[in-house]
């Protein structure tokens, strides 16, 4: 028992140093040591601690499928010994990963079960994480008004309980939902709250995410230099081990550079994004990179290649069921199809873009789609 607790401390230290692979290997060895004593309840509780840490490590390494595997073991083990606190944590984390994978129904099932458990345990903070998970699903699926209402409840719980991750996370959801509704004043207000909260707590990885979200708002407002400044600030706070965050930032920077006509800079940023995201299990991030690739190809005059990449991104985003991004991709695809002389296909794509954008409530982009003529 002592050796495994020592292993857990070593793993925590490695995680703190961002040495995630070293931490993962320590935890795997600890699981092997733990195998022989699983008939002992205390050993089973130790196993759940190890599995919980492995889910943290997998999240940082962008190992979605490994994460689901460990979470499955965690939930099963917690049920077996009646550890409701650990069961709730496992269900909540599973919900977030399924949501990331685009499996919204399965994610919602996990959050619904966790909601009942956390309510019965009167654990307000864990209940807040359940609501945050649901709000995130509502935002992702275009139910932005519903997401805003729930995120405000999460924000209140976070502030009341001095739980900064809940507070900043709720602000992020509010920012994203208001962004899709084209309410940029409210979106920026929430984004800046998230940035300030993460910065005050020294959370560099999530600070970079919040700065990326802030940049997205400026990009939508066509303030590309301010957007790029936000992305650069995000990169500046990141440490070298945070691969996925760099991928998002460079992808979005490339899009901004393309839109402002800096095609050389856009190509350089896109190449860096590929280095971080090629082979990634984050299907959403990869689809965004494909979108940026198509946008740049079109700007360079290779319309055929641009259409090919945008069609690839459109198919992936349709599978993931993210209305705003899907509509945005379709809008750009319609423009390239028109440039290639495929007017009928372009007109059909405008209709499809409008349908997706209406679901997200993106009034400004709906207007842009209506103004396209063929």
TORKOLRO-501077 format. One record per residue (C-alpha): residue in three letters; residue number from 1; x, y, z; chain. Coordinates in steps of 0.05 Angstrom, whole numbers, plus 5000, padded with zeros to 4 digits. Layout:
! TORKOLRO-501077
+------+-----+------+------+------+-------+
: rest :  nr :    x :    y :    z : kette :
+------+-----+------+------+------+-------+
:  ALA : NUM :    X :    Y :    Z :     A :
...
+------+-----+------+------+------+-------+
END
This chain:
! TORKOLRO-501077
+------+-----+------+------+------+-------+
: rest :  nr :    x :    y :    z : kette :
+------+-----+------+------+------+-------+
:  UNK :   1 : 5000 : 5000 : 5000 :     A :
:  UNK :   2 : 5056 : 5048 : 5018 :     A :
:  UNK :   3 : 5092 : 5035 : 4952 :     A :
:  UNK :   4 : 5031 : 5050 : 4911 :     A :
:  UNK :   5 : 5018 : 5115 : 4949 :     A :
:  UNK :   6 : 5091 : 5133 : 4936 :     A :
:  UNK :   7 : 5080 : 5117 : 4862 :     A :
:  UNK :   8 : 5020 : 5163 : 4862 :     A :
:  UNK :   9 : 5060 : 5219 : 4892 :     A :
:  UNK :  10 : 5115 : 5209 : 4839 :     A :
:  UNK :  11 : 5062 : 5210 : 4784 :     A :
:  UNK :  12 : 5032 : 5275 : 4812 :     A :
:  UNK :  13 : 5101 : 5306 : 4813 :     A :
:  UNK :  14 : 5112 : 5285 : 4740 :     A :
:  UNK :  15 : 5045 : 5314 : 4720 :     A :
:  UNK :  16 : 5062 : 5380 : 4755 :     A :
:  UNK :  17 : 5126 : 5382 : 4713 :     A :
:  UNK :  18 : 5085 : 5367 : 4650 :     A :
:  UNK :  19 : 5122 : 5301 : 4643 :     A :
:  UNK :  20 : 5059 : 5265 : 4623 :     A :
:  UNK :  21 : 5089 : 5203 : 4591 :     A :
:  UNK :  22 : 5132 : 5190 : 4652 :     A :
:  UNK :  23 : 5070 : 5198 : 4697 :     A :
:  UNK :  24 : 5030 : 5150 : 4653 :     A :
:  UNK :  25 : 5084 : 5096 : 4658 :     A :
:  UNK :  26 : 5088 : 5104 : 4734 :     A :
:  UNK :  27 : 5012 : 5095 : 4739 :     A :
:  UNK :  28 : 5012 : 5034 : 4694 :     A :
:  UNK :  29 : 5065 : 5001 : 4738 :     A :
:  UNK :  30 : 5024 : 5020 : 4800 :     A :
:  UNK :  31 : 4963 : 4985 : 4769 :     A :
:  UNK :  32 : 5004 : 4922 : 4760 :     A :
:  UNK :  33 : 5027 : 4924 : 4832 :     A :
:  UNK :  34 : 4955 : 4934 : 4854 :     A :
:  UNK :  35 : 4928 : 4874 : 4815 :     A :
:  UNK :  36 : 4947 : 4822 : 4867 :     A :
:  UNK :  37 : 4906 : 4854 : 4923 :     A :
:  UNK :  38 : 4841 : 4871 : 4889 :     A :
:  UNK :  39 : 4800 : 4830 : 4938 :     A :
:  UNK :  40 : 4818 : 4882 : 4991 :     A :
:  UNK :  41 : 4772 : 4943 : 4990 :     A :
:  UNK :  42 : 4829 : 4990 : 5007 :     A :
:  UNK :  43 : 4867 : 4964 : 4947 :     A :
:  UNK :  44 : 4807 : 4975 : 4903 :     A :
:  UNK :  45 : 4802 : 5047 : 4927 :     A :
:  UNK :  46 : 4876 : 5056 : 4911 :     A :
:  UNK :  47 : 4862 : 5028 : 4841 :     A :
:  UNK :  48 : 4808 : 5080 : 4831 :     A :
:  UNK :  49 : 4857 : 5135 : 4851 :     A :
:  UNK :  50 : 4907 : 5109 : 4800 :     A :
:  UNK :  51 : 4854 : 5105 : 4745 :     A :
:  UNK :  52 : 4831 : 5176 : 4762 :     A :
:  UNK :  53 : 4901 : 5202 : 4753 :     A :
:  UNK :  54 : 4908 : 5164 : 4687 :     A :
:  UNK :  55 : 4847 : 5200 : 4661 :     A :
:  UNK :  56 : 4880 : 5267 : 4677 :     A :
:  UNK :  57 : 4943 : 5245 : 4641 :     A :
:  UNK :  58 : 4905 : 5220 : 4580 :     A :
:  UNK :  59 : 4867 : 5286 : 4576 :     A :
:  UNK :  60 : 4933 : 5324 : 4574 :     A :
:  UNK :  61 : 4962 : 5275 : 4522 :     A :
:  UNK :  62 : 4899 : 5280 : 4478 :     A :
:  UNK :  63 : 4888 : 5204 : 4486 :     A :
:  UNK :  64 : 4813 : 5203 : 4480 :     A :
:  UNK :  65 : 4804 : 5128 : 4469 :     A :
:  UNK :  66 : 4853 : 5108 : 4524 :     A :
:  UNK :  67 : 4816 : 5157 : 4569 :     A :
:  UNK :  68 : 4749 : 5124 : 4555 :     A :
:  UNK :  69 : 4781 : 5057 : 4571 :     A :
:  UNK :  70 : 4807 : 5079 : 4639 :     A :
:  UNK :  71 : 4743 : 5116 : 4655 :     A :
:  UNK :  72 : 4703 : 5052 : 4640 :     A :
:  UNK :  73 : 4746 : 5015 : 4691 :     A :
:  UNK :  74 : 4739 : 5072 : 4741 :     A :
:  UNK :  75 : 4663 : 5073 : 4736 :     A :
:  UNK :  76 : 4658 : 4998 : 4740 :     A :
:  UNK :  77 : 4703 : 4995 : 4801 :     A :
:  UNK :  78 : 4667 : 5052 : 4836 :     A :
:  UNK :  79 : 4601 : 5017 : 4826 :     A :
:  UNK :  80 : 4629 : 4951 : 4853 :     A :
:  UNK :  81 : 4649 : 4981 : 4920 :     A :
:  UNK :  82 : 4593 : 5033 : 4924 :     A :
:  UNK :  83 : 4639 : 5093 : 4921 :     A :
:  UNK :  84 : 4589 : 5145 : 4899 :     A :
:  UNK :  85 : 4636 : 5204 : 4900 :     A :
:  UNK :  86 : 4685 : 5169 : 4854 :     A :
:  UNK :  87 : 4628 : 5143 : 4811 :     A :
:  UNK :  88 : 4603 : 5214 : 4800 :     A :
:  UNK :  89 : 4673 : 5238 : 4781 :     A :
:  UNK :  90 : 4680 : 5180 : 4732 :     A :
:  UNK :  91 : 4613 : 5193 : 4700 :     A :
:  UNK :  92 : 4625 : 5268 : 4694 :     A :
:  UNK :  93 : 4693 : 5257 : 4661 :     A :
:  UNK :  94 : 4664 : 5205 : 4615 :     A :
:  UNK :  95 : 4610 : 5253 : 4594 :     A :
:  UNK :  96 : 4661 : 5306 : 4576 :     A :
:  UNK :  97 : 4703 : 5258 : 4535 :     A :
:  UNK :  98 : 4642 : 5231 : 4498 :     A :
:  UNK :  99 : 4621 : 5303 : 4483 :     A :
:  UNK : 100 : 4691 : 5316 : 4456 :     A :
:  UNK : 101 : 4684 : 5255 : 4411 :     A :
:  UNK : 102 : 4617 : 5280 : 4385 :     A :
:  UNK : 103 : 4577 : 5226 : 4421 :     A :
:  UNK : 104 : 4527 : 5275 : 4451 :     A :
:  UNK : 105 : 4473 : 5225 : 4470 :     A :
:  UNK : 106 : 4521 : 5181 : 4508 :     A :
:  UNK : 107 : 4551 : 5242 : 4541 :     A :
:  UNK : 108 : 4483 : 5266 : 4564 :     A :
:  UNK : 109 : 4466 : 5197 : 4592 :     A :
:  UNK : 110 : 4529 : 5201 : 4636 :     A :
:  UNK : 111 : 4513 : 5272 : 4659 :     A :
:  UNK : 112 : 4441 : 5253 : 4676 :     A :
:  UNK : 113 : 4464 : 5195 : 4720 :     A :
:  UNK : 114 : 4518 : 5238 : 4752 :     A :
:  UNK : 115 : 4467 : 5293 : 4765 :     A :
:  UNK : 116 : 4423 : 5247 : 4807 :     A :
:  UNK : 117 : 4483 : 5222 : 4847 :     A :
:  UNK : 118 : 4512 : 5291 : 4861 :     A :
:  UNK : 119 : 4444 : 5318 : 4881 :     A :
:  UNK : 120 : 4434 : 5261 : 4931 :     A :
:  UNK : 121 : 4504 : 5272 : 4958 :     A :
:  UNK : 122 : 4490 : 5346 : 4964 :     A :
:  UNK : 123 : 4556 : 5359 : 4930 :     A :
:  UNK : 124 : 4544 : 5428 : 4900 :     A :
:  UNK : 125 : 4612 : 5433 : 4865 :     A :
:  UNK : 126 : 4606 : 5366 : 4830 :     A :
:  UNK : 127 : 4534 : 5384 : 4813 :     A :
:  UNK : 128 : 4562 : 5447 : 4781 :     A :
:  UNK : 129 : 4608 : 5405 : 4737 :     A :
:  UNK : 130 : 4548 : 5364 : 4714 :     A :
:  UNK : 131 : 4511 : 5427 : 4694 :     A :
:  UNK : 132 : 4574 : 5452 : 4659 :     A :
:  UNK : 133 : 4577 : 5388 : 4619 :     A :
:  UNK : 134 : 4504 : 5395 : 4598 :     A :
:  UNK : 135 : 4513 : 5468 : 4581 :     A :
:  UNK : 136 : 4572 : 5450 : 4538 :     A :
:  UNK : 137 : 4530 : 5400 : 4499 :     A :
:  UNK : 138 : 4474 : 5451 : 4489 :     A :
:  UNK : 139 : 4525 : 5501 : 4462 :     A :
:  UNK : 140 : 4557 : 5449 : 4416 :     A :
:  UNK : 141 : 4490 : 5429 : 4387 :     A :
:  UNK : 142 : 4467 : 5500 : 4375 :     A :
:  UNK : 143 : 4419 : 5507 : 4434 :     A :
:  UNK : 144 : 4454 : 5571 : 4455 :     A :
:  UNK : 145 : 4398 : 5603 : 4495 :     A :
:  UNK : 146 : 4392 : 5540 : 4536 :     A :
:  UNK : 147 : 4468 : 5537 : 4544 :     A :
:  UNK : 148 : 4470 : 5609 : 4569 :     A :
:  UNK : 149 : 4416 : 5597 : 4621 :     A :
:  UNK : 150 : 4452 : 5536 : 4649 :     A :
:  UNK : 151 : 4521 : 5567 : 4646 :     A :
:  UNK : 152 : 4496 : 5625 : 4688 :     A :
:  UNK : 153 : 4476 : 5574 : 4742 :     A :
:  UNK : 154 : 4545 : 5543 : 4738 :     A :
:  UNK : 155 : 4577 : 5611 : 4744 :     A :
:  UNK : 156 : 4538 : 5625 : 4807 :     A :
:  UNK : 157 : 4558 : 5557 : 4837 :     A :
:  UNK : 158 : 4631 : 5570 : 4820 :     A :
:  UNK : 159 : 4631 : 5639 : 4852 :     A :
:  UNK : 160 : 4594 : 5616 : 4914 :     A :
:  UNK : 161 : 4642 : 5559 : 4926 :     A :
:  UNK : 162 : 4706 : 5594 : 4905 :     A :
:  UNK : 163 : 4716 : 5541 : 4851 :     A :
:  UNK : 164 : 4754 : 5578 : 4798 :     A :
:  UNK : 165 : 4753 : 5523 : 4746 :     A :
:  UNK : 166 : 4677 : 5523 : 4747 :     A :
:  UNK : 167 : 4675 : 5599 : 4746 :     A :
:  UNK : 168 : 4723 : 5606 : 4687 :     A :
:  UNK : 169 : 4692 : 5546 : 4651 :     A :
:  UNK : 170 : 4623 : 5576 : 4657 :     A :
:  UNK : 171 : 4649 : 5642 : 4630 :     A :
:  UNK : 172 : 4679 : 5605 : 4571 :     A :
:  UNK : 173 : 4613 : 5572 : 4554 :     A :
:  UNK : 174 : 4577 : 5639 : 4560 :     A :
:  UNK : 175 : 4629 : 5671 : 4515 :     A :
:  UNK : 176 : 4622 : 5615 : 4463 :     A :
:  UNK : 177 : 4546 : 5616 : 4464 :     A :
:  UNK : 178 : 4541 : 5692 : 4459 :     A :
:  UNK : 179 : 4594 : 5689 : 4403 :     A :
:  UNK : 180 : 4551 : 5642 : 4362 :     A :
:  UNK : 181 : 4491 : 5688 : 4372 :     A :
:  UNK : 182 : 4534 : 5746 : 4347 :     A :
:  UNK : 183 : 4526 : 5783 : 4414 :     A :
:  UNK : 184 : 4599 : 5804 : 4414 :     A :
:  UNK : 185 : 4596 : 5852 : 4473 :     A :
:  UNK : 186 : 4571 : 5798 : 4519 :     A :
:  UNK : 187 : 4618 : 5747 : 4488 :     A :
:  UNK : 188 : 4679 : 5791 : 4500 :     A :
:  UNK : 189 : 4657 : 5808 : 4571 :     A :
:  UNK : 190 : 4652 : 5733 : 4588 :     A :
:  UNK : 191 : 4717 : 5717 : 4551 :     A :
:  UNK : 192 : 4756 : 5770 : 4590 :     A :
:  UNK : 193 : 4727 : 5743 : 4655 :     A :
:  UNK : 194 : 4752 : 5673 : 4637 :     A :
:  UNK : 195 : 4821 : 5699 : 4617 :     A :
:  UNK : 196 : 4828 : 5739 : 4682 :     A :
:  UNK : 197 : 4806 : 5680 : 4726 :     A :
:  UNK : 198 : 4855 : 5631 : 4695 :     A :
:  UNK : 199 : 4911 : 5682 : 4696 :     A :
:  UNK : 200 : 4900 : 5698 : 4769 :     A :
:  UNK : 201 : 4903 : 5623 : 4786 :     A :
:  UNK : 202 : 4966 : 5611 : 4744 :     A :
:  UNK : 203 : 4930 : 5558 : 4701 :     A :
:  UNK : 204 : 4970 : 5566 : 4637 :     A :
:  UNK : 205 : 4938 : 5512 : 4594 :     A :
:  UNK : 206 : 4867 : 5536 : 4606 :     A :
:  UNK : 207 : 4889 : 5609 : 4601 :     A :
:  UNK : 208 : 4914 : 5593 : 4531 :     A :
:  UNK : 209 : 4846 : 5563 : 4514 :     A :
:  UNK : 210 : 4810 : 5625 : 4540 :     A :
:  UNK : 211 : 4856 : 5670 : 4500 :     A :
:  UNK : 212 : 4842 : 5627 : 4438 :     A :
:  UNK : 213 : 4767 : 5637 : 4450 :     A :
:  UNK : 214 : 4777 : 5712 : 4457 :     A :
:  UNK : 215 : 4815 : 5712 : 4392 :     A :
:  UNK : 216 : 4758 : 5676 : 4358 :     A :
:  UNK : 217 : 4711 : 5733 : 4377 :     A :
:  UNK : 218 : 4758 : 5785 : 4347 :     A :
:  UNK : 219 : 4765 : 5742 : 4285 :     A :
:  UNK : 220 : 4690 : 5739 : 4276 :     A :
:  UNK : 221 : 4688 : 5815 : 4284 :     A :
:  UNK : 222 : 4742 : 5819 : 4229 :     A :
:  UNK : 223 : 4791 : 5850 : 4277 :     A :
:  UNK : 224 : 4845 : 5803 : 4254 :     A :
:  UNK : 225 : 4905 : 5838 : 4286 :     A :
:  UNK : 226 : 4872 : 5836 : 4354 :     A :
:  UNK : 227 : 4854 : 5763 : 4343 :     A :
:  UNK : 228 : 4926 : 5746 : 4325 :     A :
:  UNK : 229 : 4950 : 5784 : 4386 :     A :
:  UNK : 230 : 4905 : 5740 : 4430 :     A :
:  UNK : 231 : 4931 : 5677 : 4396 :     A :
:  UNK : 232 : 5003 : 5700 : 4406 :     A :
:  UNK : 233 : 4989 : 5713 : 4480 :     A :
:  UNK : 234 : 4961 : 5643 : 4485 :     A :
:  UNK : 235 : 5024 : 5613 : 4454 :     A :
:  UNK : 236 : 5068 : 5655 : 4500 :     A :
:  UNK : 237 : 5038 : 5625 : 4564 :     A :
:  UNK : 238 : 5038 : 5553 : 4539 :     A :
:  UNK : 239 : 5092 : 5503 : 4556 :     A :
:  UNK : 240 : 5122 : 5457 : 4503 :     A :
:  UNK : 241 : 5083 : 5395 : 4526 :     A :
:  UNK : 242 : 5015 : 5425 : 4512 :     A :
:  UNK : 243 : 5009 : 5399 : 4441 :     A :
:  UNK : 244 : 4935 : 5406 : 4426 :     A :
:  UNK : 245 : 4929 : 5478 : 4450 :     A :
:  UNK : 246 : 4985 : 5499 : 4402 :     A :
:  UNK : 247 : 4948 : 5463 : 4346 :     A :
:  UNK : 248 : 4884 : 5503 : 4357 :     A :
:  UNK : 249 : 4922 : 5569 : 4364 :     A :
:  UNK : 250 : 4963 : 5560 : 4301 :     A :
:  UNK : 251 : 4902 : 5537 : 4261 :     A :
:  UNK : 252 : 4862 : 5599 : 4280 :     A :
:  UNK : 253 : 4922 : 5644 : 4269 :     A :
:  UNK : 254 : 4929 : 5615 : 4199 :     A :
:  UNK : 255 : 4856 : 5631 : 4184 :     A :
:  UNK : 256 : 4864 : 5703 : 4207 :     A :
:  UNK : 257 : 4928 : 5711 : 4165 :     A :
:  UNK : 258 : 4892 : 5683 : 4104 :     A :
:  UNK : 259 : 4833 : 5730 : 4113 :     A :
:  UNK : 260 : 4879 : 5792 : 4119 :     A :
:  UNK : 261 : 4920 : 5771 : 4058 :     A :
:  UNK : 262 : 4984 : 5747 : 4093 :     A :
:  UNK : 263 : 4987 : 5681 : 4055 :     A :
:  UNK : 264 : 5061 : 5668 : 4071 :     A :
:  UNK : 265 : 5047 : 5676 : 4145 :     A :
:  UNK : 266 : 4985 : 5633 : 4139 :     A :
:  UNK : 267 : 5024 : 5577 : 4107 :     A :
:  UNK : 268 : 5077 : 5579 : 4161 :     A :
:  UNK : 269 : 5024 : 5578 : 4217 :     A :
:  UNK : 270 : 4987 : 5521 : 4183 :     A :
:  UNK : 271 : 5050 : 5480 : 4178 :     A :
:  UNK : 272 : 5060 : 5488 : 4253 :     A :
:  UNK : 273 : 4988 : 5468 : 4265 :     A :
:  UNK : 274 : 4999 : 5404 : 4224 :     A :
:  UNK : 275 : 5060 : 5387 : 4267 :     A :
:  UNK : 276 : 5016 : 5389 : 4329 :     A :
:  UNK : 277 : 4951 : 5359 : 4302 :     A :
:  UNK : 278 : 4970 : 5308 : 4250 :     A :
:  UNK : 279 : 4948 : 5241 : 4278 :     A :
:  UNK : 280 : 4909 : 5274 : 4335 :     A :
:  UNK : 281 : 4848 : 5239 : 4363 :     A :
:  UNK : 282 : 4814 : 5306 : 4369 :     A :
:  UNK : 283 : 4770 : 5301 : 4308 :     A :
:  UNK : 284 : 4742 : 5372 : 4317 :     A :
:  UNK : 285 : 4811 : 5404 : 4319 :     A :
:  UNK : 286 : 4832 : 5366 : 4257 :     A :
:  UNK : 287 : 4769 : 5387 : 4220 :     A :
:  UNK : 288 : 4785 : 5460 : 4237 :     A :
:  UNK : 289 : 4855 : 5450 : 4209 :     A :
:  UNK : 290 : 4826 : 5421 : 4145 :     A :
:  UNK : 291 : 4781 : 5483 : 4140 :     A :
:  UNK : 292 : 4840 : 5530 : 4147 :     A :
:  UNK : 293 : 4877 : 5489 : 4094 :     A :
:  UNK : 294 : 4820 : 5496 : 4045 :     A :
:  UNK : 295 : 4812 : 5570 : 4059 :     A :
:  UNK : 296 : 4885 : 5582 : 4046 :     A :
:  UNK : 297 : 4885 : 5540 : 3982 :     A :
:  UNK : 298 : 4827 : 5581 : 3955 :     A :
:  UNK : 299 : 4861 : 5646 : 3973 :     A :
:  UNK : 300 : 4923 : 5623 : 3935 :     A :
:  UNK : 301 : 4881 : 5610 : 3873 :     A :
:  UNK : 302 : 4878 : 5534 : 3877 :     A :
:  UNK : 303 : 4802 : 5531 : 3880 :     A :
:  UNK : 304 : 4798 : 5457 : 3866 :     A :
:  UNK : 305 : 4843 : 5439 : 3924 :     A :
:  UNK : 306 : 4806 : 5488 : 3968 :     A :
:  UNK : 307 : 4740 : 5455 : 3952 :     A :
:  UNK : 308 : 4770 : 5387 : 3966 :     A :
:  UNK : 309 : 4794 : 5407 : 4035 :     A :
:  UNK : 310 : 4730 : 5444 : 4053 :     A :
:  UNK : 311 : 4687 : 5385 : 4032 :     A :
:  UNK : 312 : 4730 : 5340 : 4076 :     A :
:  UNK : 313 : 4721 : 5388 : 4135 :     A :
:  UNK : 314 : 4646 : 5395 : 4122 :     A :
:  UNK : 315 : 4636 : 5320 : 4124 :     A :
:  UNK : 316 : 4674 : 5313 : 4189 :     A :
:  UNK : 317 : 4638 : 5371 : 4223 :     A :
:  UNK : 318 : 4571 : 5343 : 4200 :     A :
:  UNK : 319 : 4589 : 5278 : 4234 :     A :
:  UNK : 320 : 4608 : 5315 : 4297 :     A :
:  UNK : 321 : 4542 : 5353 : 4296 :     A :
:  UNK : 322 : 4568 : 5424 : 4310 :     A :
:  UNK : 323 : 4519 : 5471 : 4275 :     A :
:  UNK : 324 : 4558 : 5537 : 4278 :     A :
:  UNK : 325 : 4624 : 5509 : 4251 :     A :
:  UNK : 326 : 4586 : 5467 : 4201 :     A :
:  UNK : 327 : 4548 : 5528 : 4175 :     A :
:  UNK : 328 : 4612 : 5569 : 4172 :     A :
:  UNK : 329 : 4648 : 5516 : 4132 :     A :
:  UNK : 330 : 4589 : 5508 : 4084 :     A :
:  UNK : 331 : 4587 : 5584 : 4073 :     A :
:  UNK : 332 : 4660 : 5585 : 4052 :     A :
:  UNK : 333 : 4650 : 5523 : 4010 :     A :
:  UNK : 334 : 4592 : 5557 : 3974 :     A :
:  UNK : 335 : 4638 : 5615 : 3957 :     A :
:  UNK : 336 : 4691 : 5569 : 3928 :     A :
:  UNK : 337 : 4641 : 5528 : 3890 :     A :
:  UNK : 338 : 4615 : 5592 : 3858 :     A :
:  UNK : 339 : 4687 : 5611 : 3839 :     A :
:  UNK : 340 : 4696 : 5544 : 3807 :     A :
:  UNK : 341 : 4634 : 5554 : 3764 :     A :
:  UNK : 342 : 4592 : 5502 : 3800 :     A :
:  UNK : 343 : 4533 : 5550 : 3811 :     A :
:  UNK : 344 : 4480 : 5497 : 3824 :     A :
:  UNK : 345 : 4523 : 5462 : 3876 :     A :
:  UNK : 346 : 4539 : 5530 : 3907 :     A :
:  UNK : 347 : 4466 : 5548 : 3913 :     A :
:  UNK : 348 : 4451 : 5481 : 3946 :     A :
:  UNK : 349 : 4508 : 5493 : 3995 :     A :
:  UNK : 350 : 4481 : 5562 : 4014 :     A :
:  UNK : 351 : 4415 : 5530 : 4033 :     A :
:  UNK : 352 : 4451 : 5478 : 4075 :     A :
:  UNK : 353 : 4495 : 5531 : 4107 :     A :
:  UNK : 354 : 4434 : 5573 : 4125 :     A :
:  UNK : 355 : 4400 : 5514 : 4157 :     A :
:  UNK : 356 : 4460 : 5500 : 4202 :     A :
:  UNK : 357 : 4471 : 5573 : 4219 :     A :
:  UNK : 358 : 4397 : 5583 : 4237 :     A :
:  UNK : 359 : 4404 : 5526 : 4286 :     A :
:  UNK : 360 : 4463 : 5562 : 4319 :     A :
:  UNK : 361 : 4429 : 5630 : 4316 :     A :
:  UNK : 362 : 4487 : 5662 : 4278 :     A :
:  UNK : 363 : 4449 : 5723 : 4252 :     A :
:  UNK : 364 : 4509 : 5757 : 4219 :     A :
:  UNK : 365 : 4529 : 5696 : 4179 :     A :
:  UNK : 366 : 4457 : 5681 : 4160 :     A :
:  UNK : 367 : 4456 : 5751 : 4130 :     A :
:  UNK : 368 : 4521 : 5737 : 4093 :     A :
:  UNK : 369 : 4491 : 5673 : 4064 :     A :
:  UNK : 370 : 4428 : 5710 : 4042 :     A :
:  UNK : 371 : 4471 : 5761 : 4005 :     A :
:  UNK : 372 : 4507 : 5710 : 3963 :     A :
:  UNK : 373 : 4481 : 5713 : 3891 :     A :
:  UNK : 374 : 4494 : 5666 : 3833 :     A :
+------+-----+------+------+------+-------+
END
